[in-house]
Amino acid sequence: MTPKRQELMDLAETVPESELTSAIAALRVLSPALVADDDWPPDWFGAIESVDGPVAERADEWLAQGFGRV
């Protein structure tokens, strides 16, 4: 563990119980790797519609035909 991370851990141990909620919220802002479950699925998820049935079932067929190639 790096000295800076150890200092962060030491500081976290000193945060009063009554301030933990705001301390956690402040750290979440700095940690984009943590994504809340309510952020999934994204708004665009499932945006593709097809008259030929479910898109996922035909993905291999479309890729074999060259879909997505430049």
Secondary structure, DSSP 8 states (H G I E B T S, - for coil): --HHHHHHHHHHHHS-GGGHHHHHHHHHHH-TT---GGG-S-TTTT----TTS-HHHHHHHHHHTTTT--
